[in-house]
Amino acid sequence: MSEAARMSEEEKVEKRTVRPVLIVSDHTIREYSMLLQHLLSGLTDESAPAALVCRPDCKVDSVLLPLVEVVRHPVYDLPFLGRQNLRMLAERLEKFQPTVLHCLCESQAVLTRQLAEQLDLPYVLTVNSLPKRRSKLFILWGRCWRIMAPVGSIAAELRRLYPRFADRIVQVNVGTFVEDSSGCFWEPGGLVSIVTARALNSAHDFESLFKAVKRLVLDGYEFLLVVMGDGPAESQVRKMLRSLGLLWIVTLVPMMEPWRAVLAAGDIYVQPQPSRAFDPLLLEAMSVGTAVAACRGGVDDLIIDGQTGVVFDPNDELSIYASLQRLFERPEFARQLARGAQQYVRENHSVSKMVSDILQVYHDAHLWYAEQGRIQPAEAV
């Protein structure tokens, strides 16, 4: 291709409106609805139409906006009709005239790869958790433009595991809005409220926290603890609370929406165990001005001891007790932590920066794909 022809082709690509297809899972809607809502809102502000591919029973009302077209997949939820479902999905998306595919959940990576081949499009992949030891990302080398990670620890681990793709792995911080003020310990002598959120998959995850709470109660501190979450271990968790005599202190509730309203009502947010995935609730708790008590390990980029929260050992009840007692005894320190966390979020996790970075990735995918000239075979990595 001549230089003039190449420049003409690039100009056409640059003038073309970005029309992304976002491919999500139930997990995306459940855990990262705030991220998705901010992204879709940013696309709408930029007059960039978007399509959202999700399962037929996926509840997406909370994230929908006027310029977003919802495409349900599969039409027939039967394993032997996979090829027909893929064909119908591709035909539906062709009418939308997409320019790039964006997979927001690793579980949808294979579907995204198949669609990229069917529609002859580039795609980008978001990885929100640390890869498991034996897991693999099946990537089309000639179509996958970027692998996006929400924080540095995930990006670094991806580069370590997949060195061949190191130059395609980028960090795009998740963005959120920060409240102008903090309600942390705003009423001197008032009843302190603590909020934590975690799926009730194992009662052991809460054992050290509940024992620390018991110590605080015995020492005369007055507070309430709200645990948001549900799961198979709920009965065991209630049994543990009953044995510790904490049923009148600790309340179990399902995950409540909107998250921000619940988190903003608390004085302290506790992350009881490390997480291998980016924790959007921790980010939201910091943004609304709640004092954070958390543990290191896993994806802990947001946790900076003495700046964005206090840190404890998740397996040591005395460590948890000491961290919470420190906040109880020094409310001004707790408020200072809350304000410090808000400032950190303002500087590092703005919505405008997130949307701008993702839009740039979408746009650059056009140029990259147009310059390739040919498609290389798929490679499993």
Phi, psi and omega in degrees: 000130180292163180298319180294318180294320180297317180294323178296319179295320179295322179296321178297317180295318182297326183280344184285134180292136176291128179228083184280150169251118180263123183251116188236166175242173174302324179298319179300312182295322183286316187262331187235032181298325180294317177300312182296319179297316179296319181294314180296322177296319178295321177296320178297317179299330180268008182056037178255107179298146180224150172245144182240117179262123181211171179291158182302326184263008182286131182269105185244011183303326185289343184245356185286145177223164187306321184272009183260124177259124181268129178239117182273138180211135003273159176289316177245111186276065179228133187299327183279000178251022182301316182295318180294320179297319179296318179298316180295323178295316180297319179296320179294319182287330177301325179292332178285339181060060181288159177247340181201148175255141178230112177271117183263005179213132182303331181294342180257013184295320181294316177300317181297317178298317179296318179294322179300321178290315182297320186263355181057058183227156169280161176217162175234153185233128174261131177243113186263358183222161176293130182298141175288157189305316185256009180281156178226144172260119179270107190241137172275109185304320184278358182234333183278107185280316183217146168247115186258136177240143184282343180213166185295323183296321179289318178300317181295319180292322177297318179295324179292318184280330184233068185299332180295332182260013187305320183283352177260354181268123182231153176261122175236103184298137175293135182255152174207169179265142184254134177292150181288335182226174179233135178263012183296121179051041184284338182250104181303129179078001181283168179289123182281139178243134180242137179237138171221157182218126178191141177300139181274066180269337180209128178295333181299330181300336185251356188301309182295320179298313182294324177292324175294320177299319178300318178297319179297319178298314180296333179277359174095007179285140181251125183193170172235145177240123177252124178253113178266125178154164174213169183160179186295341183265013184301318181295322178292324178295316178296322178298319178297316179297321179295318181293331179270356181069037185247008183297336180271352180255321187254130178244128176263128178224153174293167179300121186257143177239147358284143181304315188301321181296319180291314182295321181294337180283347181268154173271325184230137171247130182246129170258103192284334182221153176297155179234139177275356179241157175299133185259100181292332179293323177297317178298316180295320179300319178294321185290330181272356175090034175265140176289131186255133170240120189215172180244152178274162181116152181068222178270093187240025184302327183285344189265109177238111186301126178084352179243311179247356179175178172256149188245141178223168174273119186294342181259009183235107182298328180291325178293317178295316179303314182296321180293315180292320178298324179299320178288321178297316186282337184232073182301327179293323175296319178298317179294323178296318177299315181299316179293322178296320178295319178299318180295321178298317180294318178302319186280333189240347187223049179281146178295317182299320179292318179300311181297317180299316180296317181291320176299322178295321177298315178301314182295314182294332177300324176301306184299315180300314183292322179292329182280344187294316178087329179207160181259130180269157183293159179291146177227136178270130180229000000 
